[in-house]
Amino acid sequence: MVTTWLRETYCGLHGHDSLLQFEQDRMFLKCVSCGHESPGWELDEAPPTARPNTEGRQLTQLRPVTDSQRAA
């Protein structure tokens, strides 16, 4: 009980050490120090689908310029 109070007091003075957490249908922030959880967000939408690049752009490979090429 005393350790819980100390953790909560520390977070009250310095702020929470929040990390992003995931559950089955929920995403939220959870403090590593005291265990506080934010209300979070519900993950009830379908995930986006990846679409192939159909714009016809081609990637160009760049070569690094060496010191001998700069001097020329």
N, CA, C and O atoms as CSV, one atom per row, in Angstrom:
chain,resi,resn,atom,element,x,y,z
A,1,MET,N,N,0.826,-1.190,0.000
A,1,MET,CA,C,0.000,0.000,0.000
A,1,MET,C,C,0.872,1.258,0.000
A,1,MET,O,O,0.572,2.219,-0.708
A,2,VAL,N,N,1.945,1.257,0.786
A,2,VAL,CA,C,2.840,2.405,0.843
A,2,VAL,C,C,3.580,2.550,-0.489
A,2,VAL,O,O,3.764,3.667,-0.973
A,3,THR,N,N,4.007,1.425,-1.089
A,3,THR,CA,C,4.713,1.508,-2.370
A,3,THR,C,C,3.800,2.039,-3.472
A,3,THR,O,O,4.246,2.787,-4.341
A,4,THR,N,N,2.542,1.661,-3.440
A,4,THR,CA,C,1.578,2.186,-4.425
A,4,THR,C,C,1.440,3.686,-4.270
A,4,THR,O,O,1.430,4.421,-5.258
A,5,TRP,N,N,1.335,4.139,-3.040
A,5,TRP,CA,C,1.215,5.569,-2.784
A,5,TRP,C,C,2.462,6.310,-3.266
A,5,TRP,O,O,2.354,7.391,-3.846
A,6,LEU,N,N,3.660,5.728,-3.027
A,6,LEU,CA,C,4.905,6.362,-3.471
A,6,LEU,C,C,4.965,6.461,-4.996
A,6,LEU,O,O,5.368,7.491,-5.537
A,7,ARG,N,N,4.562,5.391,-5.688
A,7,ARG,CA,C,4.552,5.419,-7.155
A,7,ARG,C,C,3.603,6.483,-7.680
A,7,ARG,O,O,3.960,7.248,-8.576
A,8,GLU,N,N,2.400,6.536,-7.130
A,8,GLU,CA,C,1.417,7.519,-7.576
A,8,GLU,C,C,1.877,8.939,-7.282
A,8,GLU,O,O,1.638,9.843,-8.083
A,9,THR,N,N,2.534,9.149,-6.146
A,9,THR,CA,C,3.052,10.464,-5.788
A,9,THR,C,C,4.168,10.863,-6.747
A,9,THR,O,O,4.211,12.006,-7.202
A,10,TYR,N,N,5.063,9.941,-7.058
A,10,TYR,CA,C,6.144,10.222,-8.007
A,10,TYR,C,C,5.570,10.635,-9.361
A,10,TYR,O,O,6.021,11.612,-9.959
A,11,CYS,N,N,4.579,9.891,-9.842
A,11,CYS,CA,C,3.959,10.218,-11.121
A,11,CYS,C,C,3.216,11.548,-11.040
A,11,CYS,O,O,3.164,12.284,-12.025
A,12,GLY,N,N,2.647,11.861,-9.894
A,12,GLY,CA,C,1.971,13.137,-9.723
A,12,GLY,C,C,2.923,14.310,-9.813
A,12,GLY,O,O,2.539,15.384,-10.275
A,13,LEU,N,N,4.152,14.123,-9.381
A,13,LEU,CA,C,5.151,15.192,-9.417
A,13,LEU,C,C,5.889,15.269,-10.756
A,13,LEU,O,O,6.181,16.363,-11.240
A,14,HIS,N,N,6.187,14.132,-11.345
A,14,HIS,CA,C,7.038,14.100,-12.543
A,14,HIS,C,C,6.303,13.692,-13.814
A,14,HIS,O,O,6.869,13.814,-14.900
A,15,GLY,N,N,5.102,13.229,-13.724
A,15,GLY,CA,C,4.363,12.767,-14.902
A,15,GLY,C,C,4.516,11.266,-15.096
A,15,GLY,O,O,5.455,10.649,-14.594
A,16,HIS,N,N,3.583,10.699,-15.827
A,16,HIS,CA,C,3.583,9.251,-16.063
A,16,HIS,C,C,4.637,8.866,-17.098
A,16,HIS,O,O,4.972,9.659,-17.979
A,17,ASP,N,N,5.151,7.650,-16.986
A,17,ASP,CA,C,6.050,7.043,-17.966
A,17,ASP,C,C,5.195,6.142,-18.853
A,17,ASP,O,O,5.180,4.923,-18.680
A,18,SER,N,N,4.491,6.745,-19.794
A,18,SER,CA,C,3.486,6.020,-20.569
A,18,SER,C,C,4.088,5.266,-21.745
A,18,SER,O,O,4.970,5.762,-22.447
A,19,LEU,N,N,3.586,4.052,-21.936
A,19,LEU,CA,C,3.923,3.229,-23.087
A,19,LEU,C,C,2.639,2.835,-23.793
A,19,LEU,O,O,1.608,2.644,-23.148
A,20,LEU,N,N,2.691,2.712,-25.103
A,20,LEU,CA,C,1.534,2.327,-25.888
A,20,LEU,C,C,1.284,0.837,-25.702
A,20,LEU,O,O,2.195,0.025,-25.866
A,21,GLN,N,N,0.043,0.475,-25.358
A,21,GLN,CA,C,-0.342,-0.911,-25.119
A,21,GLN,C,C,-1.494,-1.291,-26.040
A,21,GLN,O,O,-2.313,-0.445,-26.398
A,22,PHE,N,N,-1.556,-2.551,-26.419
A,22,PHE,CA,C,-2.624,-3.058,-27.262
A,22,PHE,C,C,-3.301,-4.233,-26.587
A,22,PHE,O,O,-2.646,-5.072,-25.970
A,23,GLU,N,N,-4.619,-4.287,-26.708
A,23,GLU,CA,C,-5.412,-5.447,-26.326
A,23,GLU,C,C,-6.184,-5.867,-27.568
A,23,GLU,O,O,-5.983,-5.289,-28.636
A,24,GLN,N,N,-7.052,-6.847,-27.455
A,24,GLN,CA,C,-7.773,-7.365,-28.614
A,24,GLN,C,C,-8.471,-6.270,-29.416
A,24,GLN,O,O,-8.268,-6.182,-30.627
A,25,ASP,N,N,-9.280,-5.440,-28.778
A,25,ASP,CA,C,-10.037,-4.400,-29.479
A,25,ASP,C,C,-9.804,-3.021,-28.889
A,25,ASP,O,O,-10.685,-2.165,-28.962
A,26,ARG,N,N,-8.634,-2.788,-28.305
A,26,ARG,CA,C,-8.392,-1.526,-27.608
A,26,ARG,C,C,-6.910,-1.169,-27.673
A,26,ARG,O,O,-6.043,-2.044,-27.642
A,27,MET,N,N,-6.634,0.142,-27.765
A,27,MET,CA,C,-5.277,0.666,-27.721
A,27,MET,C,C,-5.267,1.749,-26.647
A,27,MET,O,O,-6.183,2.570,-26.609
A,28,PHE,N,N,-4.263,1.777,-25.774
A,28,PHE,CA,C,-4.240,2.732,-24.674
A,28,PHE,C,C,-2.811,2.986,-24.219
A,28,PHE,O,O,-1.886,2.279,-24.618
A,29,LEU,N,N,-2.638,4.008,-23.377
A,29,LEU,CA,C,-1.351,4.310,-22.764
A,29,LEU,C,C,-1.355,3.781,-21.338
A,29,LEU,O,O,-2.329,3.964,-20.608
A,30,LYS,N,N,-0.275,3.128,-20.939
A,30,LYS,CA,C,-0.168,2.589,-19.585
A,30,LYS,C,C,1.144,3.046,-18.975
A,30,LYS,O,O,2.203,2.929,-19.592
A,31,CYS,N,N,1.067,3.575,-17.745
A,31,CYS,CA,C,2.256,4.050,-17.042
A,31,CYS,C,C,3.046,2.854,-16.500
A,31,CYS,O,O,2.491,1.978,-15.836
A,32,VAL,N,N,4.330,2.836,-16.792
A,32,VAL,CA,C,5.200,1.765,-16.327
A,32,VAL,C,C,5.401,1.852,-14.815
A,32,VAL,O,O,5.546,0.826,-14.150
A,33,SER,N,N,5.411,3.063,-14.274
A,33,SER,CA,C,5.705,3.254,-12.853
A,33,SER,C,C,4.536,2.890,-11.944
A,33,SER,O,O,4.715,2.163,-10.967
A,34,CYS,N,N,3.329,3.394,-12.262
A,34,CYS,CA,C,2.214,3.199,-11.328
A,34,CYS,C,C,1.078,2.355,-11.891
A,34,CYS,O,O,0.170,1.985,-11.148
A,35,GLY,N,N,1.103,2.036,-13.194
A,35,GLY,CA,C,0.066,1.199,-13.780
A,35,GLY,C,C,-1.174,1.948,-14.239
A,35,GLY,O,O,-2.147,1.318,-14.654
A,36,HIS,N,N,-1.167,3.274,-14.177
A,36,HIS,CA,C,-2.329,4.061,-14.621
A,36,HIS,C,C,-2.575,3.826,-16.103
A,36,HIS,O,O,-1.627,3.792,-16.887
A,37,GLU,N,N,-3.849,3.661,-16.504
A,37,GLU,CA,C,-4.221,3.465,-17.898
A,37,GLU,C,C,-5.062,4.624,-18.385
A,37,GLU,O,O,-5.953,5.088,-17.674
A,38,SER,N,N,-4.787,5.100,-19.598
A,38,SER,CA,C,-5.617,6.133,-20.208
A,38,SER,C,C,-6.908,5.483,-20.717
A,38,SER,O,O,-6.971,4.261,-20.846
A,39,PRO,N,N,-7.939,6.289,-21.007
A,39,PRO,CA,C,-9.172,5.709,-21.544
A,39,PRO,C,C,-8.935,4.969,-22.868
A,39,PRO,O,O,-9.604,3.972,-23.143
A,40,GLY,N,N,-8.014,5.435,-23.670
A,40,GLY,CA,C,-7.635,4.730,-24.879
A,40,GLY,C,C,-8.623,4.893,-26.016
A,40,GLY,O,O,-9.501,5.756,-25.985
A,41,TRP,N,N,-8.461,4.045,-27.020
A,41,TRP,CA,C,-9.275,4.084,-28.225
A,41,TRP,C,C,-9.764,2.680,-28.533
A,41,TRP,O,O,-9.039,1.703,-28.349
A,42,GLU,N,N,-10.996,2.590,-29.004
A,42,GLU,CA,C,-11.564,1.313,-29.431
A,42,GLU,C,C,-11.097,1.024,-30.853
A,42,GLU,O,O,-11.104,1.913,-31.705
A,43,LEU,N,N,-10.699,-0.197,-31.105
A,43,LEU,CA,C,-10.234,-0.602,-32.433
A,43,LEU,C,C,-11.319,-1.445,-33.091
A,43,LEU,O,O,-11.181,-2.661,-33.228
A,44,ASP,N,N,-12.399,-0.782,-33.496
A,44,ASP,CA,C,-13.531,-1.521,-34.054
A,44,ASP,C,C,-13.659,-1.375,-35.571
A,44,ASP,O,O,-14.588,-1.927,-36.160
A,45,GLU,N,N,-12.749,-0.646,-36.214
A,45,GLU,CA,C,-12.785,-0.499,-37.661
A,45,GLU,C,C,-11.916,-1.575,-38.311
A,45,GLU,O,O,-10.984,-2.092,-37.694
A,46,ALA,N,N,-12.226,-1.898,-39.536
A,46,ALA,CA,C,-11.416,-2.862,-40.277
A,46,ALA,C,C,-10.063,-2.239,-40.596
A,46,ALA,O,O,-10.000,-1.051,-40.911
A,47,PRO,N,N,-8.980,-3.006,-40.523
A,47,PRO,CA,C,-7.665,-2.453,-40.833
A,47,PRO,C,C,-7.585,-2.075,-42.309
A,47,PRO,O,O,-8.252,-2.690,-43.140
A,48,PRO,N,N,-6.778,-1.072,-42.643
A,48,PRO,CA,C,-6.651,-0.672,-44.051
A,48,PRO,C,C,-5.964,-1.761,-44.870
A,48,PRO,O,O,-5.134,-2.513,-44.359
A,49,THR,N,N,-6.319,-1.830,-46.130
A,49,THR,CA,C,-5.694,-2.813,-47.014
A,49,THR,C,C,-4.580,-2.143,-47.804
A,49,THR,O,O,-4.689,-0.976,-48.181
A,50,ALA,N,N,-3.519,-2.880,-48.048
A,50,ALA,CA,C,-2.391,-2.349,-48.814
A,50,ALA,C,C,-2.732,-2.407,-50.293
A,50,ALA,O,O,-3.236,-3.417,-50.785
A,51,ARG,N,N,-2.453,-1.319,-50.999
A,51,ARG,CA,C,-2.710,-1.256,-52.430
A,51,ARG,C,C,-1.380,-1.160,-53.159
A,51,ARG,O,O,-0.472,-0.468,-52.697
A,52,PRO,N,N,-1.248,-1.845,-54.294
A,52,PRO,CA,C,0.004,-1.740,-55.050
A,52,PRO,C,C,0.123,-0.359,-55.685
A,52,PRO,O,O,-0.879,0.296,-55.969
A,53,ASN,N,N,1.341,0.063,-55.898
A,53,ASN,CA,C,1.610,1.354,-56.514
A,53,ASN,C,C,1.320,1.242,-58.005
A,53,ASN,O,O,2.040,0.547,-58.722
A,54,THR,N,N,0.290,1.907,-58.477
A,54,THR,CA,C,-0.096,1.816,-59.885
A,54,THR,C,C,0.123,3.132,-60.628
A,54,THR,O,O,-0.395,3.307,-61.730
A,55,GLU,N,N,0.870,4.043,-60.053
A,55,GLU,CA,C,1.080,5.342,-60.677
A,55,GLU,C,C,2.168,5.308,-61.738
A,55,GLU,O,O,2.354,6.303,-62.438
A,56,GLY,N,N,2.890,4.210,-61.887
A,56,GLY,CA,C,3.899,4.086,-62.922
A,56,GLY,C,C,5.225,4.743,-62.592
A,56,GLY,O,O,6.078,4.879,-63.468
A,57,ARG,N,N,5.417,5.153,-61.347
A,57,ARG,CA,C,6.697,5.746,-60.971
A,57,ARG,C,C,7.749,4.659,-60.847
A,57,ARG,O,O,7.472,3.562,-60.363
A,58,GLN,N,N,8.954,4.974,-61.289
A,58,GLN,CA,C,10.059,4.040,-61.137
A,58,GLN,C,C,11.061,4.615,-60.152
A,58,GLN,O,O,11.285,5.825,-60.107
A,59,LEU,N,N,11.653,3.743,-59.373
A,59,LEU,CA,C,12.651,4.172,-58.397
A,59,LEU,C,C,13.995,4.354,-59.093
A,59,LEU,O,O,14.373,3.543,-59.939
A,60,THR,N,N,14.705,5.400,-58.747
A,60,THR,CA,C,16.020,5.670,-59.290
A,60,THR,C,C,17.056,5.366,-58.222
A,60,THR,O,O,16.956,5.831,-57.087
A,61,GLN,N,N,18.040,4.586,-58.600
A,61,GLN,CA,C,19.082,4.246,-57.638
A,61,GLN,C,C,20.186,5.290,-57.733
A,61,GLN,O,O,20.749,5.496,-58.808
A,62,LEU,N,N,20.498,5.943,-56.633
A,62,LEU,CA,C,21.533,6.964,-56.586
A,62,LEU,C,C,22.836,6.350,-56.117
A,62,LEU,O,O,22.862,5.497,-55.230
A,63,ARG,N,N,23.926,6.806,-56.736
A,63,ARG,CA,C,25.244,6.337,-56.329
A,63,ARG,C,C,25.923,7.450,-55.549
A,63,ARG,O,O,25.810,8.618,-55.920
A,64,PRO,N,N,26.632,7.106,-54.466
A,64,PRO,CA,C,27.314,8.141,-53.692
A,64,PRO,C,C,28.465,8.749,-54.495
A,64,PRO,O,O,29.108,8.070,-55.296
A,65,VAL,N,N,28.709,10.029,-54.267
A,65,VAL,CA,C,29.809,10.741,-54.922
A,65,VAL,C,C,31.035,10.613,-54.040
A,65,VAL,O,O,30.988,10.927,-52.851
A,66,THR,N,N,32.131,10.154,-54.621
A,66,THR,CA,C,33.375,9.985,-53.858
A,66,THR,C,C,34.194,11.270,-53.922
A,66,THR,O,O,33.909,12.146,-54.740
A,67,ASP,N,N,35.178,11.387,-53.092
A,67,ASP,CA,C,36.051,12.574,-53.050
A,67,ASP,C,C,36.795,12.770,-54.374
A,67,ASP,O,O,36.992,13.904,-54.810
A,68,SER,N,N,37.208,11.674,-55.014
A,68,SER,CA,C,37.946,11.798,-56.272
A,68,SER,C,C,37.032,12.346,-57.377
A,68,SER,O,O,37.512,13.049,-58.267
A,69,GLN,N,N,35.762,12.050,-57.342
A,69,GLN,CA,C,34.822,12.573,-58.339
A,69,GLN,C,C,34.532,14.041,-58.090
A,69,GLN,O,O,34.288,14.784,-59.041
A,70,ARG,N,N,34.551,14.479,-56.848
A,70,ARG,CA,C,34.304,15.882,-56.524
A,70,ARG,C,C,35.435,16.769,-57.002
A,70,ARG,O,O,35.199,17.892,-57.448
A,71,ALA,N,N,36.677,16.269,-56.914
A,71,ALA,CA,C,37.839,17.057,-57.280
A,71,ALA,C,C,37.933,17.248,-58.790
A,71,ALA,O,O,38.566,18.200,-59.247
A,72,ALA,N,N,37.330,16.382,-59.557
A,72,ALA,CA,C,37.423,16.443,-61.023
A,72,ALA,C,C,36.610,17.571,-61.605
A,72,ALA,O,O,36.588,17.752,-62.823
